Amino acid sequence: MQRLFAIFLIVVGFSLPQLAKAGPNEDAAAVRAQWEQVYNSGDADKFVALYTSEATLFGSVAQLFSGSAGVRAYFSKLPPGIQVKMGDQQAVAVVPDVLLSSGFANFILKDGTVVPYRLTLAMVKVDGRWLIAQHHGSPVPK
């Protein structure tokens, strides 16, 4: 009986690291949840911490923004009062430290109008933390 219990503990012990490790969808969802929270705070400076220093960003305007200054500039020009709610997404790990996430987000205007968007993020792990390296958003076609 003690031997069976010891084998059980060994099996559980080796399984725990696998159980605790998140997959690409979970990692990407955590980044997207942070992004949603920062967006809804309305604080453009908080976005800089979510992106790499060399990030590129194609948002809802034709201009391509790059680097930390570009991220700050883009988010500081958004009209006040817009909120976002992240929707379904799928992510794939290209390599262990690179995730590609594609999914949906609903932007809610001050008057309650919902504008559905497609949102694609490329994320890289830097010093153990997932950061956005590339961001593209576009309205869902009608």
TORMI-493494 format. One record per atom (N, C-alpha, C): residue number from 1; residue in three letters; atom name; x, y, z. Coordinates in Angstrom, 2 decimals, padded with zeros to 5 digits. Layout:
// residues N
(NUM; 'ALA'; 'CA'; (X; Y; Z))
...
END
This chain:
// residues 142
(1; 'MET'; 'N'; (000.82; -001.19; 000.00))
(1; 'MET'; 'CA'; (000.00; 000.00; 000.00))
(1; 'MET'; 'C'; (000.87; 001.26; 000.00))
(2; 'GLN'; 'N'; (001.93; 001.25; 000.82))
(2; 'GLN'; 'CA'; (002.82; 002.42; 000.85))
(2; 'GLN'; 'C'; (003.49; 002.61; -000.51))
(3; 'ARG'; 'N'; (003.83; 001.50; -001.16))
(3; 'ARG'; 'CA'; (004.48; 001.60; -002.47))
(3; 'ARG'; 'C'; (003.51; 002.22; -003.50))
(4; 'LEU'; 'N'; (002.26; 001.80; -003.47))
(4; 'LEU'; 'CA'; (001.26; 002.34; -004.37))
(4; 'LEU'; 'C'; (001.07; 003.84; -004.12))
(5; 'PHE'; 'N'; (001.04; 004.23; -002.85))
(5; 'PHE'; 'CA'; (000.91; 005.63; -002.50))
(5; 'PHE'; 'C'; (002.12; 006.42; -002.98))
(6; 'ALA'; 'N'; (003.31; 005.89; -002.85))
(6; 'ALA'; 'CA'; (004.53; 006.56; -003.30))
(6; 'ALA'; 'C'; (004.51; 006.74; -004.82))
(7; 'ILE'; 'N'; (004.06; 005.74; -005.55))
(7; 'ILE'; 'CA'; (003.96; 005.84; -007.01))
(7; 'ILE'; 'C'; (002.95; 006.93; -007.37))
(8; 'PHE'; 'N'; (001.84; 006.95; -006.67))
(8; 'PHE'; 'CA'; (000.82; 007.98; -006.90))
(8; 'PHE'; 'C'; (001.41; 009.37; -006.70))
(9; 'LEU'; 'N'; (002.17; 009.58; -005.63))
(9; 'LEU'; 'CA'; (002.76; 010.88; -005.37))
(9; 'LEU'; 'C'; (003.77; 011.28; -006.45))
(10; 'ILE'; 'N'; (004.52; 010.32; -006.93))
(10; 'ILE'; 'CA'; (005.48; 010.60; -008.00))
(10; 'ILE'; 'C'; (004.75; 011.02; -009.27))
(11; 'VAL'; 'N'; (003.71; 010.28; -009.62))
(11; 'VAL'; 'CA'; (002.94; 010.62; -010.83))
(11; 'VAL'; 'C'; (002.32; 012.00; -010.69))
(12; 'VAL'; 'N'; (001.71; 012.30; -009.56))
(12; 'VAL'; 'CA'; (001.11; 013.61; -009.35))
(12; 'VAL'; 'C'; (002.17; 014.69; -009.37))
(13; 'GLY'; 'N'; (003.32; 014.43; -008.75))
(13; 'GLY'; 'CA'; (004.40; 015.41; -008.72))
(13; 'GLY'; 'C'; (004.89; 015.77; -010.11))
(14; 'PHE'; 'N'; (005.01; 014.78; -010.98))
(14; 'PHE'; 'CA'; (005.44; 015.06; -012.35))
(14; 'PHE'; 'C'; (004.34; 015.72; -013.17))
(15; 'SER'; 'N'; (003.11; 015.54; -012.79))
(15; 'SER'; 'CA'; (002.00; 016.13; -013.53))
(15; 'SER'; 'C'; (001.75; 017.58; -013.18))
(16; 'LEU'; 'N'; (002.06; 017.99; -011.98))
(16; 'LEU'; 'CA'; (001.76; 019.35; -011.53))
(16; 'LEU'; 'C'; (002.36; 020.44; -012.41))
(17; 'PRO'; 'N'; (003.64; 020.36; -012.80))
(17; 'PRO'; 'CA'; (004.14; 021.43; -013.67))
(17; 'PRO'; 'C'; (003.36; 021.54; -014.97))
(18; 'GLN'; 'N'; (002.91; 020.42; -015.52))
(18; 'GLN'; 'CA'; (002.14; 020.46; -016.75))
(18; 'GLN'; 'C'; (000.76; 021.05; -016.51))
(19; 'LEU'; 'N'; (000.18; 020.77; -015.37))
(19; 'LEU'; 'CA'; (-001.15; 021.30; -015.06))
(19; 'LEU'; 'C'; (-001.10; 022.81; -014.83))
(20; 'ALA'; 'N'; (000.01; 023.30; -014.27))
(20; 'ALA'; 'CA'; (000.11; 024.72; -013.95))
(20; 'ALA'; 'C'; (000.49; 025.56; -015.16))
(21; 'LYS'; 'N'; (001.01; 024.95; -016.19))
(21; 'LYS'; 'CA'; (001.46; 025.71; -017.36))
(21; 'LYS'; 'C'; (000.27; 026.07; -018.24))
(22; 'ALA'; 'N'; (000.17; 027.36; -018.54))
(22; 'ALA'; 'CA'; (-000.90; 027.83; -019.41))
(22; 'ALA'; 'C'; (-000.54; 027.57; -020.86))
(23; 'GLY'; 'N'; (-001.55; 027.45; -021.69))
(23; 'GLY'; 'CA'; (-001.35; 027.26; -023.12))
(23; 'GLY'; 'C'; (-001.41; 028.60; -023.83))
(24; 'PRO'; 'N'; (-001.24; 028.59; -025.16))
(24; 'PRO'; 'CA'; (-001.23; 029.84; -025.91))
(24; 'PRO'; 'C'; (-002.54; 030.63; -025.79))
(25; 'ASN'; 'N'; (-003.68; 029.95; -025.80))
(25; 'ASN'; 'CA'; (-004.95; 030.67; -025.68))
(25; 'ASN'; 'C'; (-005.07; 031.36; -024.33))
(26; 'GLU'; 'N'; (-004.63; 030.68; -023.28))
(26; 'GLU'; 'CA'; (-004.72; 031.26; -021.94))
(26; 'GLU'; 'C'; (-003.76; 032.44; -021.79))
(27; 'ASP'; 'N'; (-002.53; 032.29; -022.30))
(27; 'ASP'; 'CA'; (-001.56; 033.38; -022.22))
(27; 'ASP'; 'C'; (-002.05; 034.59; -023.01))
(28; 'ALA'; 'N'; (-002.53; 034.35; -024.22))
(28; 'ALA'; 'CA'; (-003.04; 035.44; -025.06))
(28; 'ALA'; 'C'; (-004.26; 036.09; -024.42))
(29; 'ALA'; 'N'; (-005.15; 035.29; -023.84))
(29; 'ALA'; 'CA'; (-006.34; 035.84; -023.19))
(29; 'ALA'; 'C'; (-005.95; 036.74; -022.01))
(30; 'ALA'; 'N'; (-004.90; 036.38; -021.30))
(30; 'ALA'; 'CA'; (-004.45; 037.21; -020.18))
(30; 'ALA'; 'C'; (-003.95; 038.56; -020.68))
(31; 'VAL'; 'N'; (-003.20; 038.57; -021.79))
(31; 'VAL'; 'CA'; (-002.72; 039.83; -022.36))
(31; 'VAL'; 'C'; (-003.90; 040.66; -022.85))
(32; 'ARG'; 'N'; (-004.84; 040.01; -023.52))
(32; 'ARG'; 'CA'; (-006.01; 040.72; -024.03))
(32; 'ARG'; 'C'; (-006.85; 041.30; -022.87))
(33; 'ALA'; 'N'; (-006.93; 040.59; -021.76))
(33; 'ALA'; 'CA'; (-007.67; 041.10; -020.60))
(33; 'ALA'; 'C'; (-006.98; 042.34; -020.03))
(34; 'GLN'; 'N'; (-005.65; 042.31; -019.97))
(34; 'GLN'; 'CA'; (-004.91; 043.49; -019.52))
(34; 'GLN'; 'C'; (-005.15; 044.65; -020.47))
(35; 'TRP'; 'N'; (-005.11; 044.37; -021.76))
(35; 'TRP'; 'CA'; (-005.31; 045.40; -022.78))
(35; 'TRP'; 'C'; (-006.70; 046.04; -022.61))
(36; 'GLU'; 'N'; (-007.71; 045.19; -022.42))
(36; 'GLU'; 'CA'; (-009.07; 045.69; -022.20))
(36; 'GLU'; 'C'; (-009.14; 046.60; -020.98))
(37; 'GLN'; 'N'; (-008.52; 046.16; -019.91))
(37; 'GLN'; 'CA'; (-008.54; 046.95; -018.67))
(37; 'GLN'; 'C'; (-007.85; 048.31; -018.87))
(38; 'VAL'; 'N'; (-006.70; 048.31; -019.53))
(38; 'VAL'; 'CA'; (-005.98; 049.56; -019.77))
(38; 'VAL'; 'C'; (-006.80; 050.46; -020.70))
(39; 'TYR'; 'N'; (-007.36; 049.88; -021.77))
(39; 'TYR'; 'CA'; (-008.16; 050.67; -022.70))
(39; 'TYR'; 'C'; (-009.31; 051.35; -021.95))
(40; 'ASN'; 'N'; (-010.00; 050.60; -021.14))
(40; 'ASN'; 'CA'; (-011.16; 051.14; -020.43))
(40; 'ASN'; 'C'; (-010.78; 052.15; -019.35))
(41; 'SER'; 'N'; (-009.50; 052.16; -018.95))
(41; 'SER'; 'CA'; (-009.05; 053.16; -017.98))
(41; 'SER'; 'C'; (-008.87; 054.53; -018.63))
(42; 'GLY'; 'N'; (-008.68; 054.54; -019.97))
(42; 'GLY'; 'CA'; (-008.50; 055.80; -020.68))
(42; 'GLY'; 'C'; (-007.13; 056.42; -020.50))
(43; 'ASP'; 'N'; (-006.17; 055.69; -019.94))
(43; 'ASP'; 'CA'; (-004.83; 056.22; -019.67))
(43; 'ASP'; 'C'; (-003.86; 055.75; -020.75))
(44; 'ALA'; 'N'; (-003.55; 056.61; -021.71))
(44; 'ALA'; 'CA'; (-002.68; 056.25; -022.84))
(44; 'ALA'; 'C'; (-001.30; 055.81; -022.39))
(45; 'ASP'; 'N'; (-000.79; 056.39; -021.32))
(45; 'ASP'; 'CA'; (000.56; 056.04; -020.86))
(45; 'ASP'; 'C'; (000.66; 054.58; -020.39))
(46; 'LYS'; 'N'; (-000.44; 054.03; -019.89))
(46; 'LYS'; 'CA'; (-000.42; 052.63; -019.42))
(46; 'LYS'; 'C'; (-000.24; 051.65; -020.57))
(47; 'PHE'; 'N'; (-000.62; 052.04; -021.78))
(47; 'PHE'; 'CA'; (-000.46; 051.15; -022.93))
(47; 'PHE'; 'C'; (001.00; 050.86; -023.22))
(48; 'VAL'; 'N'; (001.87; 051.83; -023.01))
(48; 'VAL'; 'CA'; (003.28; 051.66; -023.33))
(48; 'VAL'; 'C'; (003.86; 050.42; -022.63))
(49; 'ALA'; 'N'; (003.43; 050.16; -021.42))
(49; 'ALA'; 'CA'; (003.93; 049.01; -020.66))
(49; 'ALA'; 'C'; (003.46; 047.67; -021.23))
(50; 'LEU'; 'N'; (002.42; 047.67; -022.07))
(50; 'LEU'; 'CA'; (001.90; 046.43; -022.65))
(50; 'LEU'; 'C'; (002.58; 046.06; -023.97))
(51; 'TYR'; 'N'; (003.34; 046.99; -024.55))
(51; 'TYR'; 'CA'; (003.95; 046.82; -025.87))
(51; 'TYR'; 'C'; (005.47; 046.79; -025.77))
(52; 'THR'; 'N'; (006.11; 046.12; -026.73))
(52; 'THR'; 'CA'; (007.57; 046.18; -026.80))
(52; 'THR'; 'C'; (007.98; 047.59; -027.22))
(53; 'SER'; 'N'; (009.23; 047.92; -026.99))
(53; 'SER'; 'CA'; (009.71; 049.26; -027.35))
(53; 'SER'; 'C'; (009.80; 049.45; -028.86))
(54; 'GLU'; 'N'; (009.74; 048.35; -029.63))
(54; 'GLU'; 'CA'; (009.80; 048.43; -031.09))
(54; 'GLU'; 'C'; (008.46; 048.05; -031.74))
(55; 'ALA'; 'N'; (007.40; 048.02; -030.99))
(55; 'ALA'; 'CA'; (006.10; 047.56; -031.49))
(55; 'ALA'; 'C'; (005.61; 048.37; -032.68))
(56; 'THR'; 'N'; (004.82; 047.70; -033.52))
(56; 'THR'; 'CA'; (004.11; 048.40; -034.61))
(56; 'THR'; 'C'; (002.62; 048.26; -034.36))
(57; 'LEU'; 'N'; (001.88; 049.31; -034.75))
(57; 'LEU'; 'CA'; (000.46; 049.34; -034.44))
(57; 'LEU'; 'C'; (-000.31; 049.96; -035.61))
(58; 'PHE'; 'N'; (-001.21; 049.16; -036.17))
(58; 'PHE'; 'CA'; (-002.20; 049.65; -037.14))
(58; 'PHE'; 'C'; (-003.53; 049.61; -036.43))
(59; 'GLY'; 'N'; (-004.03; 050.74; -036.04))
(59; 'GLY'; 'CA'; (-005.30; 050.79; -035.33))
(59; 'GLY'; 'C'; (-006.42; 051.19; -036.27))
(60; 'SER'; 'N'; (-007.27; 052.09; -035.80))
(60; 'SER'; 'CA'; (-008.46; 052.46; -036.57))
(60; 'SER'; 'C'; (-008.22; 053.63; -037.52))
(61; 'VAL'; 'N'; (-006.97; 054.04; -037.67))
(61; 'VAL'; 'CA'; (-006.62; 055.09; -038.62))
(61; 'VAL'; 'C'; (-005.61; 054.53; -039.62))
(62; 'ALA'; 'N'; (-005.38; 055.25; -040.72))
(62; 'ALA'; 'CA'; (-004.52; 054.75; -041.78))
(62; 'ALA'; 'C'; (-003.04; 054.77; -041.43))
(63; 'GLN'; 'N'; (-002.65; 055.55; -040.45))
(63; 'GLN'; 'CA'; (-001.24; 055.70; -040.09))
(63; 'GLN'; 'C'; (-000.71; 054.48; -039.36))
(64; 'LEU'; 'N'; (000.53; 054.09; -039.67))
(64; 'LEU'; 'CA'; (001.24; 053.05; -038.93))
(64; 'LEU'; 'C'; (002.03; 053.73; -037.82))
(65; 'PHE'; 'N'; (001.82; 053.28; -036.60))
(65; 'PHE'; 'CA'; (002.54; 053.81; -035.44))
(65; 'PHE'; 'C'; (003.60; 052.80; -035.03))
(66; 'SER'; 'N'; (004.74; 053.30; -034.56))
(66; 'SER'; 'CA'; (005.78; 052.36; -034.13))
(66; 'SER'; 'C'; (006.50; 052.89; -032.90))
(67; 'GLY'; 'N'; (007.05; 051.95; -032.16))
(67; 'GLY'; 'CA'; (007.80; 052.26; -030.95))
(67; 'GLY'; 'C'; (006.90; 052.75; -029.83))
(68; 'SER'; 'N'; (007.51; 052.94; -028.68))
(68; 'SER'; 'CA'; (006.77; 053.39; -027.50))
(68; 'SER'; 'C'; (006.11; 054.74; -027.72))
(69; 'ALA'; 'N'; (006.82; 055.64; -028.41))
(69; 'ALA'; 'CA'; (006.24; 056.96; -028.68))
(69; 'ALA'; 'C'; (005.02; 056.83; -029.59))
(70; 'GLY'; 'N'; (005.08; 055.93; -030.55))
(70; 'GLY'; 'CA'; (003.94; 055.72; -031.44))
(70; 'GLY'; 'C'; (002.74; 055.14; -030.72))
(71; 'VAL'; 'N'; (002.99; 054.18; -029.83))
(71; 'VAL'; 'CA'; (001.91; 053.58; -029.04))
(71; 'VAL'; 'C'; (001.24; 054.66; -028.19))
(72; 'ARG'; 'N'; (002.05; 055.45; -027.53))
(72; 'ARG'; 'CA'; (001.50; 056.54; -026.68))
(72; 'ARG'; 'C'; (000.71; 057.53; -027.55))
(73; 'ALA'; 'N'; (001.27; 057.90; -028.69))
(73; 'ALA'; 'CA'; (000.60; 058.87; -029.57))
(73; 'ALA'; 'C'; (-000.74; 058.34; -030.05))
(74; 'TYR'; 'N'; (-000.78; 057.08; -030.48))
(74; 'TYR'; 'CA'; (-002.03; 056.51; -030.98))
(74; 'TYR'; 'C'; (-003.12; 056.53; -029.91))
(75; 'PHE'; 'N'; (-002.80; 056.00; -028.75))
(75; 'PHE'; 'CA'; (-003.82; 055.86; -027.72))
(75; 'PHE'; 'C'; (-004.18; 057.20; -027.07))
(76; 'SER'; 'N'; (-003.31; 058.20; -027.16))
(76; 'SER'; 'CA'; (-003.65; 059.50; -026.59))
(76; 'SER'; 'C'; (-004.62; 060.27; -027.50))
(77; 'LYS'; 'N'; (-004.78; 059.84; -028.74))
(77; 'LYS'; 'CA'; (-005.68; 060.52; -029.69))
(77; 'LYS'; 'C'; (-007.07; 059.90; -029.76))
(78; 'LEU'; 'N'; (-007.31; 058.86; -029.00))
(78; 'LEU'; 'CA'; (-008.64; 058.23; -029.03))
(78; 'LEU'; 'C'; (-009.67; 059.15; -028.40))
(79; 'PRO'; 'N'; (-010.88; 059.18; -028.96))
(79; 'PRO'; 'CA'; (-011.94; 059.97; -028.34))
(79; 'PRO'; 'C'; (-012.26; 059.43; -026.94))
(80; 'PRO'; 'N'; (-012.51; 060.30; -025.99))
(80; 'PRO'; 'CA'; (-012.81; 059.83; -024.62))
(80; 'PRO'; 'C'; (-014.15; 059.11; -024.56))
(81; 'GLY'; 'N'; (-014.25; 058.23; -023.58))
(81; 'GLY'; 'CA'; (-015.52; 057.58; -023.30))
(81; 'GLY'; 'C'; (-015.78; 056.28; -024.03))
(82; 'ILE'; 'N'; (-014.92; 055.89; -024.96))
(82; 'ILE'; 'CA'; (-015.11; 054.62; -025.66))
(82; 'ILE'; 'C'; (-014.62; 053.50; -024.74))
(83; 'GLN'; 'N'; (-015.39; 052.43; -024.67))
(83; 'GLN'; 'CA'; (-015.02; 051.26; -023.89))
(83; 'GLN'; 'C'; (-014.86; 050.07; -024.84))
(84; 'VAL'; 'N'; (-014.18; 049.04; -024.37))
(84; 'VAL'; 'CA'; (-013.98; 047.85; -025.19))
(84; 'VAL'; 'C'; (-014.31; 046.61; -024.37))
(85; 'LYS'; 'N'; (-014.83; 045.61; -025.05))
(85; 'LYS'; 'CA'; (-015.08; 044.29; -024.45))
(85; 'LYS'; 'C'; (-014.49; 043.26; -025.41))
(86; 'MET'; 'N'; (-013.50; 042.53; -024.94))
(86; 'MET'; 'CA'; (-012.87; 041.50; -025.76))
(86; 'MET'; 'C'; (-013.84; 040.35; -026.00))
(87; 'GLY'; 'N'; (-013.75; 039.79; -027.20))
(87; 'GLY'; 'CA'; (-014.57; 038.65; -027.57))
(87; 'GLY'; 'C'; (-013.73; 037.41; -027.75))
(88; 'ASP'; 'N'; (-014.25; 036.47; -028.51))
(88; 'ASP'; 'CA'; (-013.55; 035.21; -028.76))
(88; 'ASP'; 'C'; (-012.24; 035.46; -029.48))
(89; 'GLN'; 'N'; (-011.28; 034.59; -029.21))
(89; 'GLN'; 'CA'; (-009.99; 034.66; -029.88))
(89; 'GLN'; 'C'; (-009.38; 033.27; -029.93))
(90; 'GLN'; 'N'; (-008.46; 033.11; -030.84))
(90; 'GLN'; 'CA'; (-007.66; 031.90; -030.95))
(90; 'GLN'; 'C'; (-006.21; 032.33; -030.99))
(91; 'ALA'; 'N'; (-005.35; 031.52; -030.40))
(91; 'ALA'; 'CA'; (-003.93; 031.85; -030.39))
(91; 'ALA'; 'C'; (-003.13; 030.60; -030.72))
(92; 'VAL'; 'N'; (-001.98; 030.83; -031.28))
(92; 'VAL'; 'CA'; (-001.07; 029.75; -031.60))
(92; 'VAL'; 'C'; (000.33; 030.19; -031.17))
(93; 'ALA'; 'N'; (001.07; 029.25; -030.60))
(93; 'ALA'; 'CA'; (002.46; 029.52; -030.25))
(93; 'ALA'; 'C'; (003.31; 029.15; -031.46))
(94; 'VAL'; 'N'; (003.93; 030.14; -032.06))
(94; 'VAL'; 'CA'; (004.79; 029.90; -033.22))
(94; 'VAL'; 'C'; (006.07; 029.22; -032.74))
(95; 'VAL'; 'N'; (006.64; 029.75; -031.70))
(95; 'VAL'; 'CA'; (007.75; 029.17; -030.94))
(95; 'VAL'; 'C'; (007.41; 029.46; -029.48))
(96; 'PRO'; 'N'; (008.12; 028.89; -028.54))
(96; 'PRO'; 'CA'; (007.71; 029.08; -027.13))
(96; 'PRO'; 'C'; (007.55; 030.53; -026.68))
(97; 'ASP'; 'N'; (008.30; 031.46; -027.26))
(97; 'ASP'; 'CA'; (008.23; 032.85; -026.80))
(97; 'ASP'; 'C'; (007.54; 033.78; -027.78))
(98; 'VAL'; 'N'; (006.75; 033.24; -028.72))
(98; 'VAL'; 'CA'; (006.02; 034.05; -029.68))
(98; 'VAL'; 'C'; (004.61; 033.49; -029.83))
(99; 'LEU'; 'N'; (003.61; 034.34; -029.59))
(99; 'LEU'; 'CA'; (002.20; 033.97; -029.75))
(99; 'LEU'; 'C'; (001.56; 034.85; -030.80))
(100; 'LEU'; 'N'; (000.69; 034.25; -031.60))
(100; 'LEU'; 'CA'; (-000.14; 035.00; -032.53))
(100; 'LEU'; 'C'; (-001.58; 034.82; -032.10))
(101; 'SER'; 'N'; (-002.27; 035.92; -031.89))
(101; 'SER'; 'CA'; (-003.65; 035.89; -031.41))
(101; 'SER'; 'C'; (-004.54; 036.65; -032.38))
(102; 'SER'; 'N'; (-005.60; 036.01; -032.83))
(102; 'SER'; 'CA'; (-006.59; 036.66; -033.67))
(102; 'SER'; 'C'; (-007.95; 036.47; -033.03))
(103; 'GLY'; 'N'; (-008.71; 037.55; -033.00))
(103; 'GLY'; 'CA'; (-010.02; 037.45; -032.38))
(103; 'GLY'; 'C'; (-010.83; 038.71; -032.59))
(104; 'PHE'; 'N'; (-011.80; 038.87; -031.73))
(104; 'PHE'; 'CA'; (-012.77; 039.94; -031.88))
(104; 'PHE'; 'C'; (-012.79; 040.83; -030.64))
(105; 'ALA'; 'N'; (-013.21; 042.06; -030.85))
(105; 'ALA'; 'CA'; (-013.41; 043.01; -029.76))
(105; 'ALA'; 'C'; (-014.56; 043.92; -030.15))
(106; 'ASN'; 'N'; (-015.38; 044.26; -029.19))
(106; 'ASN'; 'CA'; (-016.46; 045.21; -029.42))
(106; 'ASN'; 'C'; (-016.11; 046.53; -028.75))
(107; 'PHE'; 'N'; (-016.10; 047.59; -029.55))
(107; 'PHE'; 'CA'; (-015.89; 048.93; -029.02))
(107; 'PHE'; 'C'; (-017.27; 049.56; -028.82))
(108; 'ILE'; 'N'; (-017.49; 050.08; -027.63))
(108; 'ILE'; 'CA'; (-018.78; 050.66; -027.28))
(108; 'ILE'; 'C'; (-018.61; 052.17; -027.18))
(109; 'LEU'; 'N'; (-019.28; 052.88; -028.09))
(109; 'LEU'; 'CA'; (-019.19; 054.34; -028.13))
(109; 'LEU'; 'C'; (-020.01; 054.94; -026.99))
(110; 'LYS'; 'N'; (-019.79; 056.21; -026.72))
(110; 'LYS'; 'CA'; (-020.49; 056.89; -025.62))
(110; 'LYS'; 'C'; (-022.00; 056.82; -025.75))
(111; 'ASP'; 'N'; (-022.52; 056.78; -027.01))
(111; 'ASP'; 'CA'; (-023.97; 056.72; -027.20))
(111; 'ASP'; 'C'; (-024.51; 055.29; -027.15))
(112; 'GLY'; 'N'; (-023.64; 054.32; -026.85))
(112; 'GLY'; 'CA'; (-024.05; 052.91; -026.76))
(112; 'GLY'; 'C'; (-023.89; 052.12; -028.04))
(113; 'THR'; 'N'; (-023.52; 052.77; -029.13))
(113; 'THR'; 'CA'; (-023.30; 052.06; -030.39))
(113; 'THR'; 'C'; (-022.15; 051.09; -030.23))
(114; 'VAL'; 'N'; (-022.34; 049.86; -030.70))
(114; 'VAL'; 'CA'; (-021.30; 048.83; -030.64))
(114; 'VAL'; 'C'; (-020.66; 048.71; -032.01))
(115; 'VAL'; 'N'; (-019.34; 048.82; -032.04))
(115; 'VAL'; 'CA'; (-018.58; 048.70; -033.28))
(115; 'VAL'; 'C'; (-017.71; 047.46; -033.17))
(116; 'PRO'; 'N'; (-018.09; 046.37; -033.88))
(116; 'PRO'; 'CA'; (-017.30; 045.14; -033.80))
(116; 'PRO'; 'C'; (-016.00; 045.24; -034.62))
(117; 'TYR'; 'N'; (-014.94; 044.78; -034.03))
(117; 'TYR'; 'CA'; (-013.61; 044.81; -034.64))
(117; 'TYR'; 'C'; (-012.98; 043.43; -034.66))
(118; 'ARG'; 'N'; (-012.06; 043.26; -035.60))
(118; 'ARG'; 'CA'; (-011.14; 042.12; -035.61))
(118; 'ARG'; 'C'; (-009.83; 042.64; -035.03))
(119; 'LEU'; 'N'; (-009.21; 041.87; -034.19))
(119; 'LEU'; 'CA'; (-007.99; 042.31; -033.53))
(119; 'LEU'; 'C'; (-006.96; 041.19; -033.60))
(120; 'THR'; 'N'; (-005.81; 041.51; -034.18))
(120; 'THR'; 'CA'; (-004.71; 040.54; -034.27))
(120; 'THR'; 'C'; (-003.52; 041.10; -033.52))
(121; 'LEU'; 'N'; (-002.98; 040.30; -032.64))
(121; 'LEU'; 'CA'; (-001.82; 040.70; -031.84))
(121; 'LEU'; 'C'; (-000.73; 039.64; -031.97))
(122; 'ALA'; 'N'; (000.50; 040.10; -032.17))
(122; 'ALA'; 'CA'; (001.67; 039.22; -032.07))
(122; 'ALA'; 'C'; (002.33; 039.57; -030.75))
(123; 'MET'; 'N'; (002.56; 038.55; -029.94))
(123; 'MET'; 'CA'; (003.10; 038.77; -028.61))
(123; 'MET'; 'C'; (004.42; 038.03; -028.46))
(124; 'VAL'; 'N'; (005.34; 038.65; -027.75))
(124; 'VAL'; 'CA'; (006.63; 038.02; -027.47))
(124; 'VAL'; 'C'; (006.86; 038.04; -025.96))
(125; 'LYS'; 'N'; (007.55; 037.02; -025.50))
(125; 'LYS'; 'CA'; (007.86; 036.97; -024.07))
(125; 'LYS'; 'C'; (009.21; 037.64; -023.85))
(126; 'VAL'; 'N'; (009.19; 038.69; -023.03))
(126; 'VAL'; 'CA'; (010.39; 039.45; -022.72))
(126; 'VAL'; 'C'; (010.58; 039.42; -021.21))
(127; 'ASP'; 'N'; (011.69; 038.87; -020.77))
(127; 'ASP'; 'CA'; (011.97; 038.77; -019.33))
(127; 'ASP'; 'C'; (010.81; 038.12; -018.57))
(128; 'GLY'; 'N'; (010.23; 037.06; -019.17))
(128; 'GLY'; 'CA'; (009.17; 036.31; -018.52))
(128; 'GLY'; 'C'; (007.78; 036.93; -018.63))
(129; 'ARG'; 'N'; (007.65; 038.02; -019.36))
(129; 'ARG'; 'CA'; (006.37; 038.73; -019.46))
(129; 'ARG'; 'C'; (005.96; 038.85; -020.92))
(130; 'TRP'; 'N'; (004.68; 038.56; -021.22))
(130; 'TRP'; 'CA'; (004.17; 038.69; -022.58))
(130; 'TRP'; 'C'; (003.92; 040.15; -022.90))
(131; 'LEU'; 'N'; (004.50; 040.62; -024.03))
(131; 'LEU'; 'CA'; (004.30; 041.98; -024.51))
(131; 'LEU'; 'C'; (003.82; 041.94; -025.96))
(132; 'ILE'; 'N'; (003.10; 042.95; -026.36))
(132; 'ILE'; 'CA'; (002.59; 043.05; -027.73))
(132; 'ILE'; 'C'; (003.67; 043.65; -028.61))
(133; 'ALA'; 'N'; (004.03; 042.92; -029.67))
(133; 'ALA'; 'CA'; (005.05; 043.39; -030.61))
(133; 'ALA'; 'C'; (004.42; 043.94; -031.88))
(134; 'GLN'; 'N'; (003.24; 043.45; -032.21))
(134; 'GLN'; 'CA'; (002.55; 043.91; -033.42))
(134; 'GLN'; 'C'; (001.06; 043.86; -033.16))
(135; 'HIS'; 'N'; (000.35; 044.89; -033.61))
(135; 'HIS'; 'CA'; (-001.08; 045.05; -033.32))
(135; 'HIS'; 'C'; (-001.75; 045.52; -034.60))
(136; 'HIS'; 'N'; (-002.81; 044.84; -034.98))
(136; 'HIS'; 'CA'; (-003.61; 045.29; -036.12))
(136; 'HIS'; 'C'; (-005.08; 045.13; -035.75))
(137; 'GLY'; 'N'; (-005.83; 046.19; -035.97))
(137; 'GLY'; 'CA'; (-007.27; 046.16; -035.74))
(137; 'GLY'; 'C'; (-007.99; 046.69; -036.95))
(138; 'SER'; 'N'; (-009.15; 046.10; -037.24))
(138; 'SER'; 'CA'; (-009.97; 046.59; -038.35))
(138; 'SER'; 'C'; (-011.43; 046.26; -038.07))
(139; 'PRO'; 'N'; (-012.33; 047.10; -038.54))
(139; 'PRO'; 'CA'; (-013.76; 046.83; -038.32))
(139; 'PRO'; 'C'; (-014.18; 045.54; -039.01))
(140; 'VAL'; 'N'; (-015.11; 044.84; -038.39))
(140; 'VAL'; 'CA'; (-015.67; 043.65; -039.02))
(140; 'VAL'; 'C'; (-016.49; 044.11; -040.23))
(141; 'PRO'; 'N'; (-016.24; 043.53; -041.42))
(141; 'PRO'; 'CA'; (-017.02; 043.95; -042.60))
(141; 'PRO'; 'C'; (-018.50; 043.67; -042.41))
(142; 'LYS'; 'N'; (-019.31; 044.52; -043.01))
(142; 'LYS'; 'CA'; (-020.77; 044.34; -042.90))
(142; 'LYS'; 'C'; (-021.25; 043.33; -043.89))
END
